[in-house]
Structure formats: structure tokens, C-alpha cells
Amino acid sequence: MKGNKKISIKEIAELSGVSVATVSRVLNDNGRFSEETRKRVMDIIKEHDYTVNMAAKSLRVSKSKTIGVVVPDINNEFFSTVVLEIEKFFFEEGYSVFICNTSQNDLKEEAYFRSLDSKLVDGIICISGREDIPLGVIKRNIPIVCIDRKPKSGTNAIYVESDHYLGGFMATEELIKKGCKRILTLAKGKSLSVNKQRLQGYKDALIKYGFSVDENLIVKLNGNRSSFEEARDIVSYLIKKGIEFDGIFATNDWRAHGALVALQQNNVSVPEKVKIVGFDGISVSEFCYPPITTIYQDKKTIALEASELLYKLIIGEEIKGSRHVVIPVSLVSRGTT
Amino acid sequence: MKGNKKISIKEIAELSGVSVATVSRVLNDNGRFSEETRKRVMDIIKEHDYTVNMAAKSLRVSKSKTIGVVVPDINNEFFSTVVLEIEKFFFEEGYSVFICNTSQNDLKEEAYFRSLDSKLVDGIICISGREDIPLGVIKRNIPIVCIDRKPKSGTNAIYVESDHYLGGFMATEELIKKGCKRILTLAKGKSLSVNKQRLQGYKDALIKYGFSVDENLIVKLNGNRSSFEEARDIVSYLIKKGIEFDGIFATNDWRAHGALVALQQNNVSVPEKVKIVGFDGISVSEFCYPPITTIYQDKKTIALEASELLYKLIIGEEIKGSRHVVIPVSLVSRGTT
């Protein structure tokens, strides 16, 4: 027992044989250290009782070192991949990441914002969902970054998204360049900014290449069943009804795969008779047979951009540049075109 | 302003035109109610100031009304489906659910247990991962329920799992009954209880039907790449090497799909020349072409059993019956057998 001898965090670190950052993590009780390390640091701290407790306390009140990620559906690989990259980024910075799933339910979303706020998270990343953020339920002024979700004007929120318009354009252009003349699009009915942009890209590509936009070829799915099933059944229905088309732009990869299976089941050869382009670049597009040409969203960069922005806001750094970050998409050519 | 008139929660509920449960939720700030409801209730509360604040305070200290779910990989559909069912159950009971992804990293798991504990969650469900639970890092005595993870003996933990042994047995039996004589299994190298049980079921089915266990037909994948890619490449390799087999028991559906694609790419017809059975019953098994016969894990029942057990423990109800719950599996026959 050394009683009231003053001791600094640096000295604790030296005495325990770990870094200052590790001592800080142990004191904040928030990050990556083994049980052994914790014990070693705490033993040194106990030996020097009073003074260090003050230091620990002052560290403890600074930040909760947790963030929340609000996501509509972790069962969707695009979302879960982005969430995992965010988790990785923040864990490396010593943060815990609490993932909250809203199932696209507005009341749930409000409840989770409220709950994360009451748990004193240092910031929130919210992915997709409705356009406005339920800021009214948050009592503290904490930073929020959105992904694939355009906050209503007036809010000062920051958002990161793929270039959905260009993606829709490139997908349609690919089909046109491969000779398609009647291009069906399987779009999502819900009129979120993301869906509107992809559809506008499709229309503008048709017009640019001298085709007219045929509303009969724009199928809006209502999202009541899985993307795969909706797409499979509607494409089967259209084939049986005798609707002619030689290209399909599916606005996500599961829809593209549903279309592919419907064509195979109806003995329509892909890509000879009908070509398909999907969107997202998730495993199903790569791993089905034949693999599907798709518009690749750079999930890692999206997650990193959003994470870095949130991190800067949390530590009080200035955000230079735009508060709206657009990440490029790319065409991945595979067996269906 | 009615000043210090005493008022009960019941009266607040009547005056606000909502249920007692809703008033309680608003006071606890934890659950499902609209911003309008909150405002209405809070207005009544403000009118009756002092007395109700006491009630609010006493309610507030009772429970944090949050639980944590610790999961190795939300990008795995089996896990994410189970997590979503847990979330649904607890949200309906007025709880917020914080999902923590560990990427099968032990240090991360410890950090999340510590972090959930410091956020005062009322209980934790942990799915898969290593066999022991890092109880040492939790300071409070809160209930923990495990799924697909057999806690080391000595702990009093409760666990819920599918009948993995029977699943392995049924998969192999299906292949034998459909005429297979040389059955390859694509197993996971990591020797967790789940993997061991499925493999033992495979071996016991072979023996029961008079076959010998050929170690050359037991392929252990190391999990360094995706299940799909590992399975696809090893099956292609075995075909090229001339190893003979006419059945494949893949211990998850992505491995089954990888095997299917490898066979298709090598012009081996499925199910005529080689039959396949997967495990899990996730979308890829249903939606690939041909759809894959699989052992279906009842994800909803697994989640509900685990949730109900945790809920009972949280509210202090006695657990009758076993602390180890085994959920039946079933064979779903499809195009690959």
C-alpha cells in the first residue's frame, strides 16, 4: 500500500506494463483488453487508491464510448455488411456498437432513438428507413449520420449514399449496349429517394439512347413478400401473359435472382433471350448460376465514410467539405448480360 | 395547475386516454408510443407535478428495460433470423434490444459483455461462439440464455439448441434412402459442440445402414473464406482428382449451394449423379435452382424459447423443467435428392 502518493495515468501504464490507451480503456470500461490486463491495471490502481480514482472519474464522465446503429433489416445482406464495417471501425477506436433493428417500423425507430439516447451513446448512424429523422425524441445534442436516407431539408444532418441515379443509368445502358430493346424494370413501390433515383437513371438512359419510356415495362413491387419471390412470380406471370421483353433491370440482386429463376423455369435462356442486371453486389449475385451482372455498391467505403464523419463529429473535429457524400458505383459484368 | 393533488398512474392513464401500460412506458421512456402520446401523458403529468414525479422515479429505477443479444455474425442469415425473432418478442414486451456483433472474436465478446453490463441491460442472450461465457467481466448478477452454445459445466446457464445430432443423422439417412453409397460430408473444422453433433449423426447413420465411415470422405473446411467458396472449390478439386462420391451432406446451406454450383460447372447432373442435403433452411436453399433438400432449423421456435426463458428469469419467475432445451429439426425434401 502506497497510500496517497500521487500517480498519473502514464505511471499506471508503466507500472502495469501496458499503454496509456489501454489504461484509459480499462478505466472507461469500454474496450478491448483481456481480463488479465484489467486485473493488472486495477491492481496497480488499488495500490494507489485515492488520487487515481479521481482520474478515473474524470475520464469516466467524458464519453460513454458507445454508438448506436439504427438499421431497417439486418437480414438484408447489403445492410448487414455496412453495419459490420461500421462496427469494425468503431471497435478499433475503442467504442462499443449497439445495433438496433427497426423492421422499417416508425414507432420502433422512435423507440430505439429514445433508448439509445437514454443509454448516453455518443452518436448514431441511421441507415435507410423513412426520410426524416425522429430528432424530437432525442434529448441530448448528439451527432447523427445517415446512410441511404436523405434527411428532410432544414435539418443539418450529414448523409452518405451511393450514386443511385448513375447506377440505374449504367444498368440500363449495359442492357442497351448488349442489344436489348424492351427493358423491363423491377422497381420498389415505396417512393424513397433511393428508389426514385434508380428509376430516374433507368428512364434517362432509355431516352438518351432513343427509346421511349413504356410505363407497362415499369413494374412496381410492393414489398409484402421477399424480393426474390415477388420478382420470380411477376416475371413468370408476365411471360405467361405474353408480355415481350428482352432485358430486365432489377433494382436489387434478390429481385434479379428471382427473375433469373423464373426465366429458367419457363425455359427462357439467359442471357441469349433475356439479359439481366441487378443492383447491390451481394453474394447471391456472385454465387448463383449463371452469376448475375450487377451494379456494385461499395459497402465498405460507404461505411467508412459514414463512420469517419460520425467519429469526427464525436471528437469535435470540424467537417470540411460537403455534408452530402456520394460514393461511386460500378458495373460488374457477369453471365447474365 | 392542480398543484399538489395526489394522482395515481391509473388516473393519469384515464386523463390521457391511454392504458396504464402506456403511461408506464412513457415514464420509463423505453417503449412503443408515439410522440403525440408522450406529449399527452407528459402534459397530464406536468399538471400534477410533484406526486407523479415520485412515481415516475420509482418506476424508473426498477428495470432498464433493455436486453443485449451477442451474436457472432449478423451477416449469416441463420443468426440474423433468430436475432430478429428475439427482437420482435422483447420489443412487444416493451424492451429495447441491443444487438452486438462479435465476429467470433473472444476479446470483442468480452468487451461487449462488459459494455452491455455497464449499460445496465436486464439480461443477455448469446448465440454460438466459444463454449464458455465470459462471466468474469460481468459485475451484476443478470440472467443469460445461450443458443447453439453449450456452456461449460459448472455454470448454471440455460441453453437452447436444435437437435444437431438428429439433423446430421436424418440428412445422411435421406441420402442413403435415395440410393447413395459414397457420401461425402462438408463439415466445419472448428470443434464446437454443434459441429461435432452433426458429424456424429452422419457417422451413426452410415453405421446403422451398414456402411463404414471413410475418413477420406470427411472434408473439414477451415472457415477462412465464405462457406460457399470453400465448398465450391473443394468439390471441384475432388471431382478433378477423381474421388468418387454420389451424395453430399453439407453442414450448412451455403456449403450445399457451393457444392451444387461446382457439380453444375463440372457437368455432373444433380440429383441424377450426385445428391445433396444441406443444413439450416435459409433462403439460398429454397431459392437456388434446383432448390436444395435441407435440414430445417426452426429459427422462430429457437428464438421464442430462448426469449421466453430470459424473460421469465428477468421478471423473477421460476424456470420449471430442463435448463437445456432441444428444438426438433425437420427434413425438407427438394430438388437435390
Boltz contact constraints between the chains, C-beta under 6 A:
constraints:
  - contact:
      token1: [A, 29]
      token2: [B, 118]
      max_distance: 6.0
  - contact:
      token1: [A, 31]
      token2: [B, 111]
      max_distance: 6.0
  - contact:
      token1: [A, 32]
      token2: [B, 107]
      max_distance: 6.0
  - contact:
      token1: [A, 32]
      token2: [B, 111]
      max_distance: 6.0
  - contact:
      token1: [A, 35]
      token2: [B, 136]
      max_distance: 6.0
  - contact:
      token1: [A, 74]
      token2: [B, 74]
      max_distance: 6.0
  - contact:
      token1: [A, 74]
      token2: [B, 80]
      max_distance: 6.0
  - contact:
      token1: [A, 75]
      token2: [B, 80]
      max_distance: 6.0
  - contact:
      token1: [A, 80]
      token2: [B, 74]
      max_distance: 6.0
  - contact:
      token1: [A, 80]
      token2: [B, 75]
      max_distance: 6.0
  - contact:
      token1: [A, 87]
      token2: [B, 101]
      max_distance: 6.0
  - contact:
      token1: [A, 96]
      token2: [B, 115]
      max_distance: 6.0
  - contact:
      token1: [A, 98]
      token2: [B, 98]
      max_distance: 6.0
  - contact:
      token1: [A, 99]
      token2: [B, 99]
      max_distance: 6.0
  - contact:
      token1: [A, 101]
      token2: [B, 87]
      max_distance: 6.0
  - contact:
      token1: [A, 107]
      token2: [B, 32]
      max_distance: 6.0
  - contact:
      token1: [A, 111]
      token2: [B, 31]
      max_distance: 6.0
  - contact:
      token1: [A, 111]
      token2: [B, 32]
      max_distance: 6.0
  - contact:
      token1: [A, 115]
      token2: [B, 96]
      max_distance: 6.0
  - contact:
      token1: [A, 118]
      token2: [B, 29]
      max_distance: 6.0
  - contact:
      token1: [A, 119]
      token2: [B, 119]
      max_distance: 6.0
  - contact:
      token1: [A, 136]
      token2: [B, 35]
      max_distance: 6.0
  - contact:
      token1: [A, 228]
      token2: [B, 287]
      max_distance: 6.0
  - contact:
      token1: [A, 261]
      token2: [B, 289]
      max_distance: 6.0
  - contact:
      token1: [A, 264]
      token2: [B, 289]
      max_distance: 6.0
  - contact:
      token1: [A, 287]
      token2: [B, 228]
      max_distance: 6.0
  - contact:
      token1: [A, 289]
      token2: [B, 261]
      max_distance: 6.0
  - contact:
      token1: [A, 289]
      token2: [B, 264]
      max_distance: 6.0
